[in-house]
Amino acid sequence: MNTSLSAADFFAAKLAFETDPSDLAAERASGTPPIVIDTRSAASWSQGRIPGALHIPNSELAARIADVVPGLDSAIVVYCWGPGCNGSTRGALTLATLGYTNVRELIGGFEYWSREGLATVSDAGRARSAIDPLTAPVA
């Protein structure tokens, strides 16, 4: 394999541009949380979301982002359904193309946020799923 990008550079870039549910939860608890944006449809948002997230579907992201994000260097995390969905990748690309410099994608998306037993909210109220032992340690 011949490439100008080293393995160390590749993995460092992944860590710079991605976060996982437990790291995002810790960051949100730290007092300087990023702006979290759900890029899914209205029906998906109604079904469940990360508490405090903003709902901006990908089709509206470019037009609405400046209304909710104070600056191009603001910390932003985007998410969609889960590993089988590339909506967060599309959203992160849109934001980066618009000049936002501190954008990360939530790997695992809403699915893994919920599977790790982190709080969720839906139109029906707040909830917390049992921890899936395949995604996080069970206390």
C-alpha positions as CSV (number, residue, x, y, z in Angstrom):
1,M,0.0,0.0,0.0
2,N,1.5,3.3,-1.1
3,T,-0.1,6.4,0.3
4,S,1.0,9.9,1.4
5,L,-1.2,9.7,4.5
6,S,0.3,7.7,7.3
7,A,-1.8,5.5,9.5
8,A,-1.0,7.8,12.5
9,D,-2.3,10.8,10.5
10,F,-5.4,9.0,9.4
11,F,-6.3,7.9,13.0
12,A,-5.5,11.3,14.5
13,A,-7.8,12.9,11.9
14,K,-10.6,10.4,12.7
15,L,-10.3,11.3,16.4
16,A,-10.3,15.0,15.5
17,F,-13.5,14.7,13.5
18,E,-15.5,12.1,15.3
19,T,-16.7,11.5,18.9
20,D,-18.5,8.6,20.5
21,P,-21.6,8.7,22.7
22,S,-19.8,8.3,26.0
23,D,-17.2,11.0,25.1
24,L,-20.0,13.4,24.0
25,A,-21.9,12.7,27.3
26,A,-18.8,13.5,29.3
27,E,-18.2,16.6,27.3
28,R,-21.7,17.8,27.8
29,A,-21.4,17.3,31.5
30,S,-18.1,19.3,31.6
31,G,-19.7,22.7,31.3
32,T,-18.5,23.5,27.8
33,P,-20.8,21.3,25.7
34,P,-20.8,21.5,21.9
35,I,-23.9,22.4,19.9
36,V,-25.5,19.1,19.0
37,I,-27.5,18.9,15.8
38,D,-29.8,16.1,14.8
39,T,-29.9,16.0,11.0
40,R,-32.8,13.5,10.7
41,S,-36.4,13.9,9.5
42,A,-39.2,15.4,11.7
43,A,-40.7,11.9,12.2
44,S,-37.3,10.6,13.4
45,W,-36.9,13.6,15.7
46,S,-40.3,13.0,17.2
47,Q,-39.5,9.3,17.9
48,G,-36.4,10.1,19.9
49,R,-33.5,12.4,20.2
50,I,-30.6,13.5,22.4
51,P,-31.8,15.9,25.1
52,G,-30.8,19.5,24.2
53,A,-30.0,18.7,20.6
54,L,-31.2,21.1,17.9
55,H,-33.3,19.7,15.0
56,I,-32.0,20.8,11.6
57,P,-32.7,18.3,8.9
58,N,-29.9,18.1,6.3
59,S,-32.2,19.6,3.6
60,E,-32.4,22.8,5.8
61,L,-28.9,22.8,7.3
62,A,-27.2,25.3,5.0
63,A,-30.0,27.7,5.2
64,R,-30.6,27.6,9.0
65,I,-27.2,26.9,10.6
66,A,-26.2,30.6,10.9
67,D,-29.3,31.2,13.0
68,V,-28.3,28.8,15.7
69,V,-24.5,28.7,15.7
70,P,-22.8,31.8,16.9
71,G,-19.5,31.5,14.9
72,L,-17.6,29.4,12.4
73,D,-15.3,28.1,15.2
74,S,-18.2,26.9,17.4
75,A,-17.9,23.3,18.6
76,I,-20.6,21.3,16.7
77,V,-21.5,17.6,16.8
78,V,-23.9,16.2,14.2
79,Y,-25.7,12.9,14.4
80,C,-28.3,10.8,12.5
81,W,-29.8,7.3,13.2
82,G,-26.7,5.2,13.6
83,P,-23.9,3.3,11.8
84,G,-26.2,2.4,8.9
85,C,-27.0,6.1,8.2
86,N,-24.7,8.7,6.5
87,G,-26.9,11.7,7.3
88,S,-24.4,12.9,9.9
89,T,-21.5,12.6,7.4
90,R,-23.5,14.7,4.9
91,G,-24.3,17.3,7.6
92,A,-20.7,17.5,8.7
93,L,-19.6,17.9,5.1
94,T,-22.2,20.7,4.6
95,L,-21.0,22.5,7.7
96,A,-17.3,22.1,6.8
97,T,-18.0,23.4,3.2
98,L,-19.7,26.4,4.7
99,G,-16.5,27.2,6.7
100,Y,-17.3,25.7,10.1
101,T,-14.0,24.5,11.5
102,N,-14.9,22.6,14.7
103,V,-17.4,20.0,13.4
104,R,-17.5,16.4,14.6
105,E,-19.7,13.4,13.7
106,L,-21.2,11.3,16.5
107,I,-20.2,7.8,15.6
108,G,-23.0,5.3,16.3
109,G,-25.5,8.1,16.1
110,F,-28.8,8.1,18.1
111,E,-28.8,4.3,18.1
112,Y,-25.6,3.9,20.1
113,W,-26.4,6.9,22.3
114,S,-29.6,5.1,23.3
115,R,-27.9,1.6,23.5
116,E,-25.3,3.0,25.9
117,G,-28.2,3.8,28.3
118,L,-27.8,7.6,27.9
119,A,-30.9,9.8,28.4
120,T,-33.2,10.4,25.4
121,V,-36.3,12.4,24.9
122,S,-39.2,12.0,22.5
123,D,-42.5,13.7,21.9
124,A,-43.8,11.3,24.6
125,G,-41.2,12.4,27.2
126,R,-37.8,11.5,28.7
127,A,-36.5,7.9,28.7
128,R,-33.4,5.9,29.3
129,S,-32.9,2.5,27.8
130,A,-31.2,-0.3,29.6
131,I,-27.5,-0.5,28.7
132,D,-26.8,-2.9,25.9
133,P,-23.9,-5.0,27.2
134,L,-22.4,-5.2,23.7
135,T,-22.0,-1.4,23.7
136,A,-21.0,-0.4,27.2
137,P,-20.2,-2.0,30.6
138,V,-23.2,-2.9,32.7
139,A,-22.7,-1.8,36.3
